[in-house]
């Protein structure tokens, strides 16, 4: 199995705990910005963590929980009971040097998105994002931009949700953001937390560089995480199955600048016309 594909550690509790240190591997030796955790809690269960030198965005993937962070009680967060309801997500920002806690009001799934923090923002509930449609034809997908660069809500983190209809592609045409050469491109590591509907489904994700030094194609199941240290990273949802993913990105600069693969950029140029 590729070291870029991380399977969940069980079905309850903290099933993912991807840190800067344990994300490093043969295919991602220079990983240094993005972390991702995932809690699957039963109603009444609780969790608390300190942030250390990391900022955190808690995403209520599904279910409801009472969230406290930075000494403030933010009350019950969450609305959708299934992520595939495609209701807007509820999210809470937690700065570095503090702590957060969650008490599950219902069975719930909480994404814990992390990156280096510099105490530039306070703990707060983030604005509920509006759904955006991107792409055309079989490249159509639906986006909830939770914390992208258009909103000054974090020090380092860029976080978004993507819903890909049955039979469609996303993160497509293939694109990369693995060079620190702003304004042409920014260096951003990225994680993909995947879900499929119906749950027994699967999807595909390829992570590859133009020189062929990295070329991994992975079949992903619900609750799998894919690491993208560099290269292009398109996803495909087989006919009959919807695909959801939660993206976490971070790097030296909190801006998202990418380049499409030169062999496939014609698709984006055609669709822009």
C-alpha positions in Angstrom: 0.0 0.0 0.0 1.3 3.5 -0.8 2.6 5.5 2.1 0.5 8.4 0.7 -2.7 6.5 1.6 -3.6 6.4 5.3 -6.4 4.0 6.5 -8.4 4.8 9.6 -7.4 3.2 12.9 -10.7 1.7 13.7 -14.3 3.1 13.6 -14.5 5.1 16.8 -12.4 7.6 18.7 -9.5 9.3 17.0 -9.2 7.3 13.8 -6.7 9.6 12.1 -3.7 11.4 13.7 -1.5 12.7 10.9 1.2 15.0 12.2 4.1 16.8 10.6 6.4 14.1 11.9 4.4 11.0 11.1 3.4 12.2 7.6 7.0 12.0 6.5 7.9 9.0 4.4 9.7 7.9 1.3 7.3 9.8 -0.9 7.0 12.8 1.4 10.4 13.4 3.0 10.0 17.2 3.3 6.5 17.3 4.9 6.4 20.2 7.4 3.1 22.1 7.4 -0.1 20.2 7.4 -1.7 17.9 10.0 -5.0 16.2 10.1 -6.9 14.4 12.8 -10.4 12.8 12.7 -12.7 11.9 15.6 -15.7 9.7 15.3 -17.6 10.1 18.6 -20.7 8.5 20.0 -23.3 10.8 21.7 -22.1 11.8 25.1 -18.4 11.1 24.4 -15.9 14.0 24.8 -12.4 15.0 23.7 -10.0 17.8 24.5 -6.7 18.8 23.0 -4.1 21.5 23.4 -2.9 23.2 20.3 0.8 23.8 21.1 2.4 25.7 18.2 -0.4 24.8 15.8 -3.6 26.6 14.8 -6.7 24.4 14.4 -9.9 24.5 12.4 -12.5 22.1 13.7 -14.9 21.0 11.0 -18.2 19.3 12.0 -18.2 16.8 9.1 -21.5 15.4 10.4 -23.5 15.4 13.6 -23.5 17.9 16.5 -21.2 18.7 19.4 -20.8 21.4 22.0 -17.4 23.1 21.3 -15.3 25.2 23.7 -12.0 26.8 22.6 -9.6 29.4 24.0 -11.6 29.8 27.2 -14.9 30.4 25.3 -18.0 28.3 25.0 -19.3 28.3 21.5 -22.3 26.1 22.2 -23.7 23.4 19.9 -22.2 23.3 16.5 -23.2 21.2 13.5 -26.4 20.8 11.5 -26.1 18.0 8.9 -26.4 14.4 10.2 -24.9 13.0 7.0 -22.2 14.8 5.1 -24.0 14.0 1.8 -26.9 16.2 2.8 -24.6 18.9 1.4 -25.7 21.4 4.0 -23.0 24.1 4.8 -20.5 22.9 7.4 -20.1 24.4 10.9 -16.4 25.2 11.8 -14.5 26.6 14.7 -11.1 28.3 14.6 -8.7 27.6 17.6 -5.3 29.5 17.7 -2.0 28.1 18.8 -1.1 28.2 22.5 -4.6 27.3 23.7 -6.9 24.3 24.0 -10.2 23.1 22.7 -12.8 20.5 23.8 -15.9 18.9 22.2 -18.8 17.0 23.8 -20.8 15.0 21.2 -24.5 15.9 21.4 -25.2 13.2 18.7 -23.0 10.7 17.0 -20.6 12.9 15.1 -17.5 13.1 13.0 -15.1 16.0 13.6 -12.2 16.9 11.3 -9.2 18.5 13.1 -7.2 20.6 10.5 -3.8 21.9 11.7 -0.9 24.0 10.6 1.7 26.3 12.2 0.1 29.3 14.0 1.5 32.7 14.9 -1.3 33.9 17.2 -2.7 36.2 14.6 -6.4 35.2 15.1 -8.7 34.5 18.1 -10.9 31.5 18.8 -14.2 31.9 17.1 -17.0 30.3 15.1 -16.2 30.7 11.4 -18.7 32.1 8.9 -20.9 29.5 7.3 -19.7 29.3 3.6 -21.9 29.4 0.6 -21.9 26.6 -1.9 -19.9 27.3 -5.1 -20.2 25.3 -8.4 -17.0 24.7 -10.2 -16.3 23.0 -13.6 -18.4 21.8 -16.5 -19.9 18.6 -17.6 -18.4 15.5 -16.0 -15.9 17.9 -14.2 -18.7 19.6 -12.3 -18.3 19.6 -8.5 -19.6 21.6 -5.5 -17.4 23.5 -3.1 -17.8 24.9 0.4 -14.8 27.2 0.9 -14.5 27.0 4.7 -11.2 29.0 5.1 -9.7 29.9 1.8 -7.4 32.9 1.2 -10.3 35.3 0.3 -11.2 35.3 4.0 -8.7 36.3 6.6 -9.6 33.7 9.1 -6.3 31.9 9.8 -2.6 32.3 9.9 -1.6 29.3 7.7 -4.6 27.1 7.1 -6.5 26.8 3.9 -9.6 24.5 4.3 -12.3 23.5 1.8 -14.9 20.8 1.2 -15.7 19.3 -2.2 -18.6 17.2 -3.3 -18.1 15.3 -6.6 -21.2 13.8 -8.2 -21.4 10.2 -9.4 -19.2 9.6 -12.4 -17.5 13.0 -12.2 -13.9 14.1 -11.8 -12.5 16.8 -9.5 -9.1 18.4 -8.7 -9.1 18.3 -12.4 -7.6 19.1 -14.9 -4.6 17.8 -12.9 -2.8 20.7 -11.1 0.1 21.1 -8.8 1.1 23.7 -6.1 4.6 22.4 -5.1 6.9 25.4 -5.8 7.5 28.5 -3.7 7.5 30.9 -6.6 4.7 33.4 -5.9 2.8 34.8 -7.8 3.1 32.0 -10.3 2.7 29.2 -7.8 2.7 28.6 -4.0 4.1 25.6 -2.1 1.2 23.9 -0.4 1.1 20.5 1.2 -2.4 19.0 1.1 -4.5 16.2 2.7 -7.7 14.7 1.3 -10.1 13.1 3.7 -12.5 11.0 1.6 -16.1 9.8 2.0 -18.2 7.8 -0.5 -22.0 7.5 -0.8 -23.2 4.7 -0.7 -20.6 4.0 2.0 -19.3 0.7 0.4 -18.1 2.6 -2.6 -14.7 3.6 -3.7 -12.9 6.3 -5.6 -9.6 6.9 -7.3 -6.9 9.4 -6.7 -3.6 9.8 -8.6 -0.6 11.7 -7.2 2.1 12.2 -9.8 4.9 14.6 -10.9 5.6 15.6 -14.5 9.1 13.9 -14.3 7.7 10.6 -13.2 9.6 10.6 -9.9 6.3 10.2 -8.1 3.4 8.4 -9.6 0.9 6.7 -7.2 -2.7 5.7 -8.1 -4.8 4.8 -5.1 -8.3 3.4 -4.6 -9.9 5.2 -1.7 -12.7 4.1 0.6 -14.7 6.1 3.1 -12.6 7.7 5.9 -9.3 7.2 4.0 -6.8 10.1 3.9 -4.5 10.8 1.0 -1.3 12.9 1.4 -0.2 15.2 -1.4 3.4 16.3 -0.8 3.9 17.4 -4.4 2.7 16.8 -7.9 -0.7 16.7 -9.5 -3.6 15.0 -7.7 -6.9 14.4 -9.6 -9.8 12.4 -8.2 -12.5 10.3 -9.9 -15.8 9.1 -8.6 -17.1 5.9 -10.2 -20.6 5.8 -11.6 -23.1 5.1 -8.8 -21.0 6.7 -6.0 -20.8 10.3 -4.8 -17.4 11.4 -3.5 -16.8 14.0 -0.7 -13.5 15.2 0.5 -12.2 17.7 3.1 -9.0 19.4 1.9 -6.4 20.9 4.3 -3.6 22.9 2.7 -0.7 24.9 4.2 2.8 26.1 3.3 5.1 29.1 3.7 2.4 31.5 2.3 -1.3 31.5 2.8 -2.2 31.8 -0.8 -3.4 29.2 -3.3 -1.6 29.5 -6.7 -1.4 26.4 -8.9 -0.5 25.4 -12.4 -2.4 22.8 -14.5 -0.5 19.9 -16.1 0.8 21.2 -19.5 -0.6 18.2 -21.3 -4.1 18.7 -19.9 -4.4 22.5 -19.5 -6.3 22.7 -22.8 -9.4 21.4 -21.0 -9.4 24.3 -18.6 -8.8 26.7 -21.5 -11.6 25.3 -23.5 -14.0 25.4 -20.6 -13.1 29.0 -19.8 -14.2 30.1 -23.2 
